[in-house]
């Protein structure tokens, strides 16, 4: 039984080591800041790993946008829009963001 638990623990550690993080995905030009406040794939096709990253990051952002909207008495769209503006300002050189027309731009 202990061996099974240890093997599962090792598999989980290895899975996390192989998972792509947002910084790496942005550096590789796989994802960028979309104009709706979320991240999106810059190019298609998208790997399952990148799709999972997008879903995870956007789920966390959605939750934070909801909390901020309730706290400030604004809408989720207003919070997401302001987040996008700040995210574009902080976007590193060489990373992608969508402009107001939805076109991907490299900063």
Residue, then its C-alpha position, 0 to 999 in steps of 0.5 A: x500500500x505504501x508503494x502505491x501511495x508513493x508511486x501516486x505521489x511521484x506521478x503527481x510531482x512529475x505531472x506538475x513538473x511537465x505542466x506548462x506555466x503561464x510565463x513559459x506559455x507567454x514567452x513561447x508566444x502560445x498565449x497572450x492577454x486577450x482584450x476581454x481580460x482573460x488569456x487566449x491562445x495566440x495561434x492554433x492548433x492548441x495543445x491539450x496542455x495549453x488548453x488546460x493552462x488557459x482554462x485554469x488561469x481564466x477560471x481563477x481570473x473569473x473568480x477574482x473578477x466576480x469578487x472584485x465586482x461585488x466588492x466595488x459595486x461594479x460589473x464583471x465586465x468593468x473589472x475585466x476591462x480594467x484588468x486588461x488595461x493593466x495587464x497590457x501595461x505590464x506585458x513584457x517585451x516579446x509577449x502578445x496582447x490583443x489590440x482594441x480590434x482583436x488583432x494579436x500584437x507583439x509588445 
